[in-house]
Amino acid sequence: MDGVPSARALARVSLGAVGDNCRALRGRLTGGAELCVVVKADGYGHGAVECARAAQEAGATWLAVAAAGEAARLRAAGVRGPLLTMGSLTRDETATALGADADVVVWEPAYAHALAERVGAGPPARVHVKLDTGMGRLGTADPERALAVARIVAEDPRLALVGAMTHFATADERGDEFFPAQLRRFADFAAALRAEHPGVILHAANSAATMRDPASHFDMVRCGVAVYGLDPFQGDPADSGLRPALTLESTVGAARRFAAGTSAGYGRRWAAERDTVVATLPIGYGDGWRRALTNDCDVLIGGRRHPLVGTVSMDNVTVDVGPAATVTPGDLAVLIGTQGGERILCEEVARRIGTINYEITCGLTARVPRTYEP
Ligand SMILES: *Cc1c(COP(=O)(O)O)cnc(C)c1O
């Protein structure tokens, strides 16, 4: 059919928006701080390789991922430049990260020694030391120990001390007291570290911290969510000068008249209260459109909002488009994005089911093709 997307469900990603968001973030940076763009989890569901390239073109000088396999996939696709693997690594993953010429994070002397053994005759492993200032996941909570690890790294010719980092637990909770406390802890450590190792790159801020407090910028910020035009504070990204990069579309697969009392979907969790028209869209939780959205979100069809009704199933959802609707198979449906004058933000979808925008885009499955636009 002409004009009908070939995909049953489609995520359109605007690389122009990714670039604009990178430029907007860079415009906020203080003291010459660099932008490291986080493309873990396949670029928060947007596509790591394409978003990495767009970010680099827009001035991001570093990239970061969580897993060594993600670093290897970026390199295999030809992505160059400084790349940080932020997660804890198994022995095999350590080899993968080094093979991908990715920097690794270290906080234990034992791991520093094991890493040095792995390097052999290759180029020195590039290391970032991690201080846990309160996230309580990775890193050492003891600044003296972090300094000791930095010394081990700096003195071993098989290792290169490149950076030092921490990660904030509550940067996205405006006005909380824990964030400034973490920031002070890192700043104290950073001063001591700098005195011994002047060239080390200090980095702490995620998107929320970057936007919330310039004092958190140090030499580099690590932004993920904001790069994709998602609001770290779960509000409207436009208020922060960000533009959502992802549009999630489907098409009407069937449009049928329902007499009052007719039910739709598994468990009959919705029935028409009046005669109406119900559109079936070929998208479901198999695509990442979460089952918790059953009877609890809107979809844009024909430039207007309509309620999703009935149970979200693996492959389909049903939408009550109203008795007067002139909806026909092949019509475009927008689940995240704009149509006509209407807009559905990822943040709205997330709020309805008690989660955050990150989880919605990361949750889109491989069955949803991603297409890229300038
Ligand atoms: C994911 C991650 C980031 C990016 O966080 P956003 O909130 O998406 O900006 C930064 N640093 C670390 C250590 C992370 O794990």
The ligand as a Gaussian input file, in Angstrom:
#p B3LYP/6-31G(d) Opt

LIG

0 1
 C       24.058000       5.719000      32.747000
 C       25.150000       6.492000      33.384000
 C       25.317000       7.852000      33.103000
 C       24.330000       8.650000      32.270000
 O       23.192000       8.961000      33.043000
 P       21.977000       9.862000      32.467000
 O       21.094000      10.041000      33.619000
 O       21.345000       9.023000      31.390000
 O       22.561000      11.095000      31.936000
 C       26.419000       8.500000      33.646000
 N       27.289000       7.833000      34.439000
 C       27.140000       6.533000      34.756000
 C       28.131000       5.876000      35.649000
 C       26.059000       5.824000      34.253000
 O       25.911000       4.537000      34.588000

